[in-house]
Each structure stands twice: as structure tokens, then as C-alpha cells.
Amino acid sequence: MAHLSTKQIKQLIEIDNAGKGIKDEVQALIARLTSGGVGAKSDDPRVAQAKRLYGKGLFSKVESFTDFLATIPEIPEALKVASDRFPELVLVDTRLPISKVCELLGIEFFGNIDFPGNDETYVDYDPNTVKTDKVYWMRAQDGKKNDGKSVQICRKSFAEDEVGLSAYEGLAFFAQNPKSFKVRVVDLPGSVHRDSRGDAAYLGWHAGRPVLYWARDGGADPSFGSASRRK
């Protein structure tokens, strides 16, 4: 997302003070920019990743970045060191409805061919592997190592300490590492379509735009690969 300069922010405030009004989205952006949530980078991964979510509007019931950061847990010691299997540290925040998360990230959300997705489109493939915390950290891999393998095969071959990403976790990964999703499709084995458990969620591309959609879990394609995290 492009950042506004101090001069641009001042101009927007002047427009608002003149009574001409500005859209709620712009007002919210100004609030985020002036509260410290967007702008200068941080070497602290907890702060840096929280800034990315806050900068995209992925928060609720808080106004300042300081308030938002206070709701983000510390990174567990066990997750601070990267591994070859799970190289990426990702902050997952599931407090907003999944449809709202897609909207804020600019992702088109399909429920079926003829209608958009909603907050009940996907259910958990295995409820026993679901994290119970609303906000948490994970170590994950983006699925490249599984390109060309079906979701079914990947689920069977996952190690004992490994589980496929859910739709929420895939969106969190996208928010922090959008480049991992360029020119390829990331299967999300942890979420299945509520009306057909043989259809797994995926993040891909349609007409140049990122989409959250689903496909049969038995199909294999060279450009599709299952992402996973450490349990």
C-alpha cells in the first residue's frame, strides 16, 4: 500500500475541516498513519508484523497502534528460530470475519461459481488441529516444496508435527509475504468447503487479482502446492 506524505495528510484534514467530507476509509487511513502503525520499519518482528496488519486495517475495536500492539502476544521462544522445514514466522489474527479480511487484503472471495463467499463458506478439515487462540504465531512454509502434489497426498505425507494451513492462516501468510503467492497457487489443506469436504481452500489468481477459492483435493497441478505449519 502506498504511504501518504505528511503534506497529503494535512491536505486531507483541511478538506475535512472545510466541510467537504472525506470517505470513512480515508479517515481510517489517516488515523492509522498518525498513530504510528504505518511508516517507519521495525527490526522487531512482532512490531513489524503487527504494523503490516494494522496498516491494512486488520483490526477491530481499537483505535491506536499502541492499543492494537498490546493485543498481540509475544513470540514464543520455540518459534523465534527459523528451520528449513518452516522458514517463515507469521502472525495470525482471526478476530475479524474472513470475508472482511479478504476485502481489506484486496482478495476476491468465491463461495461458488455463481456467488461470493461468506463467513460460513469454509470449515475446518480437522478440528483437532485448530489453534484455539484468536491471535497467535506460527512457523510455516509456503507450499513450493509440494508443488505438483494433490492436497490428499500432502495430508497423508505431512510429518507428525505438521498440519496444513487453514484459510485464515493462508490469508495471514499472504498479508506478510505476498510475493510467495505470485504466479502460483497455494493450497490450504486445513480448510474445506462446508457443502463439499472434498474441496479444499486455496489462494490463487483470477484475471490478475488474488482470490480465495476451492478445488478438488485429489487433483494435482504443477503450479499448486500445499502450505503447512508446525503444530
N, C-alpha and C positions, 0 to 999 in steps of 0.2 A: 504494500500500500504506500503511495506517495505521501510524504510528510508535508504539512503546511508550515510555511515560514512564520516567524513572529509577526511580520508585516501583514501577511494574509489573514492571520488570526485577528489582528487589530481591525482590519477592514471588515471582516465578517461581524465583529462585535459592533462596529459603527453602523452597519446595515441594520442589525437587530435593534439597536438603540434608536434608530430613525423611525422605527415602527413598520418597516417593510417586511420584517419577519424572515426567518430562515428555517429550513426544514429541521425536523427533530433529529435526523441523522447527523446533520452538520453540527447542531448544538451538542450532541453527544460526543462527536469527534473533538470539538473544542475542549470539552470538559476532560477528555482523556489526554489530550495534548498538554493541557495546562496543569494536570495533576501529577505528571512525572511518569506516566505509564507508557508513553511513546517518545522516542527520540534517542537519547544517548544510550549506547550499548553498555552491557554489563558483563564482567568476567565471571560473575556468579551465575551458574546455570539455573538456579532456582529463580533468581530475579529476571534473568534474560528470557526464560520461557514464559514466566508469568506476564512479562511485558508484551510478548507476542500475542498471547490470548487477550489481554486487556486492550491492546491496540486494535484488535479486530472486533471488539465489542462483546467478547465471550465472557460475560459476567452478568450477575443479576443481584439486585437488592444491595448494591454497594455503589458509592459514587466516586471515591478517590482510589488511586492506585495503591496507596498505603493500606486502605481498608481491604482491597482485593488481595494484596500480598499477604495480609495477616491470615487469610483463609487457606493459603497454600502450605501444605505440610513440608517439613524439611525432607531433604533427600535421604532415604535410608542408606546407611553405611554400605550395605551389601550391594547397592546399585551404583555407587559412585565410581567404581572401576569398570571400564568397558571390557567386553570379551569379544572374541572373534565371532562367536555364535550370535550374540545380541549386542551389537555395537552402539545402538542408538538409545540415549536416555530421553524419555518422553514424558511430559506432564499430561495427565488425562483428567479432564474436568467434565463430569456428566450431569451437572446441575441444571443445564438448560435442556429443553426438549431437542431431540435430534433434528427435527425439521428446522428449528431456529439456528442450530449450529451450522447446518448446510447453507442456510440463507446468508449468514454472516461470513462464511468462508467462500461464498460465490460458487457453491456446488449445487448442481441441479439434482433434485431428489426424485427418483422414479419409484412408484409403488407398483406400477404395471405399465403395459404399453400405452394404455389409454388414460391413465390418471396419475397425478403426482403421489409421492409417498407421504405418509403421515407418521405420527409418533408410535403407532402400533404396527407398522409395516414389518419390522424385524423383531424376532425373539431370539433368545439365547439357544445356541446349539446344545450346550451342556451347562445347565445352571450351576453345577458343582464347581466349575472353574471360574465363575464370575467373581470379580472383586466386589466386596460389599461396601467399601468406602466410595463416597461420591467424588472425591478428588484424591488422586494417587499418582505415584511414579511407576514407570515400567522400563525395563530394558527390552528392546525389540529389534527385529530385523525386517527389512522392507520387502521380502519375498523374492528378491532376484535369484537367490540360490535355488528357488523352487520353480523358476520359470519352466513351462512346458509340462508340469505335473498337475494332475487334477487335484481338487480340494479333497476328494475322498482319499487319494493316495497319500497326500500330505498329512491328513489327520491320523492315518494309520502309522505313518513313519515318524511322527513327532516323538521326541525323547520324553522321558518321564517328567522332566522339569519344564516342558514346553507346551504351549497351547496357542491355537490360532487367534489372531486379533479379532475383536468384535467390531461392529460398525462404528461405535463411539471411539474405540481405540484407533481405528483406521483414520478417522477424522482428526483425532488429536495428533497422530503421526503426520498427517498432511499439513496441519497448521504449523508444525515446527520444521518439517522437511519437505516442502512442496516439490523440490527438484527430484525427489525419489520417485515421483509419480509421473514424470514427464515421459511421453512416448511409450508407456506400458500400462498394464492393468494390474492392480494389487487385489488379490483375493483376500477376503476376510472370513475365514472359516468359523469364527466364533459366533456369527450371526446368520440366521436363516429366515427365509420368508415365512410369515405366520401362516399363510394359506398353502404352503408347499415346502416342507422341510428339506426337500431335495434341491432347493435353490439357495445357494449361498450368496451373501452380500459381496460386492466388490466396488472398488473405486477405479474409475477409468475415465475415458474421454468420449465425448459425443459432439460433433460439429465444433470442435475446438474448445469445448468447455468441459471442466471436470464434472463427473456425475457419480452419484451413489446409486447403484443398480444391483441386479442379481442375475445369476446364471446357474445352470445345472451343475451340481457339484461333481458329476462324473466326467465332465468334459475337460479336455486338455488342449492348451494352446501355447505356442512358444512365447507369446507376449503376456501370458498370465502367470502369476506366481503367488503362492500363499505366504502372507506375512504372519509372524508369530512373536510371542513374548515369553519371557521366563515366568513360570508360575510364581 
